[in-house]
Amino acid sequence: MPKEITSPLHQTFVENVKARRKQLKLRQEDVASRLGMTTQAYGQIENGRFAPGIELIGRVADALEMPASELFAGMHVAGGV
């Protein structure tokens, strides 16, 4: 059974990755190819079943032609920071 997204940070990442891919009019297959991984593996990232490490986050950002920090845009940190 797939893991649920429980972290707001992970949820923001997943939403932004999916939105950017659609903005670029790319298919999951296209992004997976840019990353050198299977469509199934990329789909797990985009569907929140796999939380990538920092290196893969950077590669996803490159594949989506955006700074990695933008993958977390809209994330609000507790305490208003």
N, C-alpha and C positions, 0 to 999 in steps of 0.2 A: 504494500500500500504506500502511495507517495506521501512524503512528509509535507506537513502544512507549513506555510510561511508564518512564523511567529514573531519575527523581528520587524519593526517598522522600517529599519534601514534596508533590510532585504526586500521588503515589499516595494519601497521606493525605487530601488535598483531595478527590480523586475518590471515595474510599470514603465520606467524611463527607457529601458532597453527595448521593450516591445513598441513603445510609441515612436522611438527614433527609427527603428527598423521600418515601421509603416510609413513614417515621414519620408524616408529615402526610397520608398516603394520597392523594398527588397523582400524576398521570401526568406523563410528560415534557412532554406537550402543555400541561398546566396551567402548569408552571414556565416553559416557553418563552413562553407568552402573557403571563405576569407580567413577563417580561423584554423583551417586544416583539421577539422573534426567532422564527425558524422552529424547528420541532421538530427538524429535522435539525441546525441549528447548536447547539442546546442539547444534543442527543445527543452531539455531538462533544466538548463540555465534559465531560459526565458519563461518557463512555467513555474519556476521557483522550487523545483525538486532538488536542485543542486546549487549550493552557495559557493561561487568561485572564490579562489584566493586572490591576493593582490595582483599577482602577475597576470592571471587570466582576466581580471577586471581591466587591466591595461590593454590587453590584446582585444577584448570586446570593444572597448572605447575606440581603439584604432580601426577596427573593422567597421564601426559605425560612424567613423570620421568625426569624432568629437572628443573633447577632453574627458578624462576619467571622472573628474569632479562633477561634470554635468550629469553623470549617471546617478548621482545622489542629490541632484537639485530638487528642492521642494521638501527636503528632509528637515524637520524642525527638531532641534536639540532641546532637551529638557532644561529649563532655567532661562529660556529665551536667548540663548547664545546664538 
